Amino acid sequence: LAAGDSFTLTCKGTGVDPNLMTVNSFWTHDDENVSPGLITTTTVTATAVEATLEFANMQSLLSGEYKCGISYGGGIIYSDPTSVSIPGILYFPTSSLVVEGQTLTLSIVTVTRSSAKTINWYKNTLPL
């Protein structure tokens, strides 16, 4: 995937009977619940539940591990994790304050399929 791409994840759980118990689905991203507004469809039939998570404009900050969860009758079943990786910078420093003479360490976290990366640092718009 590349930044700006769209993608869809779908999971399906079978062997549940919504007539006998309440059945719901949800998604997690790096073990945190995904906003229910991003789950585009959840279909429950007499024997299965299917949930779809759709992104129309993928960005690197959405990279990570996704799992689908199906809750039923007090229990929860999770899908195997699916890793999604979008090349780009995940985290970077926005500003730092340091006392003159003290050491300042800056770092970034990137996601890329290539080991070749070029990073340029600037101070007040001037290259360091």
ChimeraX attribute file (.defattr): number of C-alpha atoms within 10 A of each C-alpha:
attribute: neighborCount
match mode: 1-to-1
recipient: residues
	/A:1	14
	/A:2	14
	/A:3	15
	/A:4	13
	/A:5	12
	/A:6	13
	/A:7	13
	/A:8	11
	/A:9	15
	/A:10	14
	/A:11	19
	/A:12	17
	/A:13	18
	/A:14	12
	/A:15	9
	/A:16	19
	/A:17	17
	/A:18	17
	/A:19	10
	/A:20	10
	/A:21	12
	/A:22	12
	/A:23	19
	/A:24	18
	/A:25	25
	/A:26	19
	/A:27	25
	/A:28	17
	/A:29	19
	/A:30	15
	/A:31	12
	/A:32	11
	/A:33	14
	/A:34	17
	/A:35	11
	/A:36	11
	/A:37	9
	/A:38	13
	/A:39	19
	/A:40	12
	/A:41	14
	/A:42	16
	/A:43	12
	/A:44	19
	/A:45	12
	/A:46	12
	/A:47	12
	/A:48	15
	/A:49	21
	/A:50	18
	/A:51	23
	/A:52	19
	/A:53	21
	/A:54	17
	/A:55	16
	/A:56	11
	/A:57	12
	/A:58	19
	/A:59	20
	/A:60	21
	/A:61	16
	/A:62	17
	/A:63	19
	/A:64	17
	/A:65	16
	/A:66	23
	/A:67	22
	/A:68	26
	/A:69	21
	/A:70	21
	/A:71	15
	/A:72	17
	/A:73	13
	/A:74	8
	/A:75	8
	/A:76	12
	/A:77	12
	/A:78	16
	/A:79	14
	/A:80	12
	/A:81	15
	/A:82	13
	/A:83	12
	/A:84	15
	/A:85	20
	/A:86	22
	/A:87	17
	/A:88	17
	/A:89	14
	/A:90	15
	/A:91	13
	/A:92	11
	/A:93	9
	/A:94	6
	/A:95	6
	/A:96	8
	/A:97	6
	/A:98	9
	/A:99	7
	/A:100	7
	/A:101	6
	/A:102	7
	/A:103	8
	/A:104	10
	/A:105	7
	/A:106	11
	/A:107	8
	/A:108	10
	/A:109	10
	/A:110	16
	/A:111	17
	/A:112	14
	/A:113	10
	/A:114	7
	/A:115	7
	/A:116	6
	/A:117	7
	/A:118	5
	/A:119	5
	/A:120	6
	/A:121	9
	/A:122	8
	/A:123	7
	/A:124	6
	/A:125	7
	/A:126	7
	/A:127	8
	/A:128	8
